Amino acid sequence: MYIEDSARLSFHYITDDDVEFLWELDQDEEVMRFISDGKKTSREDIINTFVPRFQAYSNPALGWGLWRVQENETEKDVGWILVRPFGFFTKDPEIDNIELGWRFRKASWGKGYATEAAMQVKDALYQIGIDKFCAMAKPENQPSIKIMKKLGMNFSHEIEYKDSLYQERVVVYTT
């Protein structure tokens, strides 16, 4: 799948060659606040846990995986967008319900980049026949919930989301 550049952003499929970018992004405690209560991710965890985890659901033809987002003007990496079937690592994955997620550098916050990037990815997936989307966040993560609403998602339910590495009470928004 190909994601066309937006007015301000370009998209690049993330591979295991992007370890440094992934690690750098996770070194800001504010970026990690709603993900790991502010705990930075070690390089070893990126290599041994995070990379194998995203590789498990990566499918470039379907757009599943992580998409690195860059500013067109500066070519600086600003964050990434996640695309995978909802509940991929649970006992009941929803292959027809595509989860969108995002993680962006603090310096890019407040510029609309996460919304613009997620919308561009959503539109690219829509072009290949995907029409059911969701996103999840901790209930207190109001910035991400605001993005979900801008993407046209509505509150669906609250669940105790659990897989082999992650367990958290989250709100789920869907289209």
Secondary structure, 3 states (H helix, E strand, C coil): CCCCCCCCEEEEECCHHHHHHHHHHCCCCCCCHHHHCCCCCCHHHHHHHHHHHHHHHCECCCCEEEEEEEECCCCCEEEEEEEEEECCCCCCCEEEEEEEEEEECHHHCCCCHHHHHHHHHHHHHHHCCCCCEEEEECCCCHHHHHHHHHCCCEEEEEEEEECCCCEEEEEEEEC
